[in-house]
Amino acid sequence: MVRGQAACQPELIQLGCVRAADLEELLAEETRAWQRDLEWDFLPTAQLVRRYVDMESLAGFALASGGRVVGYAYFVSEEHKGLVGDLYVMEAFRREDSEGRLLGAVLHALRRQCRVRRVESQLMLLEAGLERPLPEPARLRRYERQLMVIERQRTAQLAPRSVGKVVFQPWDPGFQDEAAYVIAAAYRGHIDGDINDQYRSVGGARRFLRNIIQFPGCGTFFGPASWLAVDADSSRLCGVCLASLVAAEVGHITQICVVPEARGRGLGYELLRRSLTTLARAGADKVSLTVTTANRHAVALYESVGFTVRRRFAALVWEGL
């Protein structure tokens, strides 16, 4: 049972005061919301939440009302940075300030860890993300992002494109370290490096790749639809497109990037086309991806291929806590 419950209005409590069984109703509604709004299967992530909550190894907070857990948020920290892993409040209890209360508690807890100076969050279901007041506004930057989706029939219409002396091959773990160099080079000075500071260094890109491949936050990594572009003359990696499965019949492009010196030849298009085609052959009826709205070049590419906007959400960054 929940310890420290509130009888009337939701009370903010430590996530360590609840057990996985207390989260069942909340996680069931969140799972339905991910399916309804994003067509993502949230079950693998929900199972991880249950496991870590019962291990008392998930840092965060919950909202409790009348014996029910009606909202929660959890976070992780590494070195100087905190990351809000998830935040969800049941629709019946989603007051204007309910999400803000959880975020405020997370920021306060991370601030108490004196080494944390930066907090990042990309919560696609956060209602307050784009416009409503949020904690620590003086230190907050918001970036609009889009979830875009393409239907299988549009994928079938994409024609191959010649890109010169480049060899394409499916994902090979032996290229993982070199892929980190490609990501860091591709995002140098890029707006997405402001949103996710892992893109700013090779070491950060290694951690990003490890998370994408090993954990279900962006779906289950799908190697056959993840493509590499290798320069035929230098044998060096010059482009990467990584894919996952976020539901039985829904794919997701988790990363696509090309080194600066190889741009302008249609390499991004061809990498994307190969991933989309492979996902379609594997049974994906739809494929999604996320992109920062201000990244006009990428948005234009995705629109030209046939992607349309499914949802707009905010990437949030608090700096200088």
LINURTA-V908259 format. One line per field, one symbol per residue. ss: DSSP state (~ for helix, > for strand, _ for the rest). phi: phi as a letter, one per 40 degrees, with the letter a starting at -180 (. if undefined). burial: + if it has 16 or more other C-alpha atoms within 10 Angstrom, else -. A space follows every 10 residues. Layout:
ss: ???
phi: ???
burial: ???
//
This chain:
ss: __________ >>>>~~~__~ ~~~~~~~~~~ ~~~~~~~~__ __~~~~~~~~ ~~~~____>> >>>>>__>>> >>>>>>>>__ >>>>>>>>>_ ~~~____~~~ ~~~~~~~~~~ ~~_____>>> >>________ ______~~~> >>>>>>>>>> >~~~~_____ _____>>>>> __~~~~~~~~ ~~~~~~____ ~~~~~_~~~~ _~~~~~~~~~ ~~~~_~~~_> >_~~~_>>>> >_____>>>> >>>>>>>__> >>>>>>>>_~ ~~____~~~~ ~~~~~~~~~~ ~____>>>>> >>___~~~~~ ~~~~~__>>> >>>>>>>>>_ _
phi: .ccgcbcbbd bcbccccbbd cccdcccccc cccccccbgb ccdcccccdd cccccfbbci abbbafgbcb aaababbafc bbbccaaabd dcbccdbccc cccccccccc cccdccbbbb abbcbccccc bccbcfccbb bbbcbbcbbb cdccdccccc bcbgcbbbac dbdccccccc ccccccbcgc cccccbcccc accccccdcc ccccbcdbgc dbddbbbbbb ccccgccbaa bbbabbadbb caccaaabcd cbcgbgccdc ccdccccccc cchccabbab acdccdccdc ccccchcbcb ababcbbbbg c
burial: -+--++---+ ++++++++++ -++--++-++ +++++--+++ +++-++--++ --+----+++ +++++-++++ +++++-+--- ++++++++++ -------+++ +++++++-++ +----+++++ ++++++++++ ---++----+ -++-++++++ ++--+--+-- -----+-+-+ +-------++ +++++++--- -+++++++++ ++-+++-++- -++--+++++ ++++++++++ +-----++++ +++++++-++ +++++++++- ------++++ ++++++++++ -+-+++++++ +++----++- -+--+++++- -++++++++- +
//
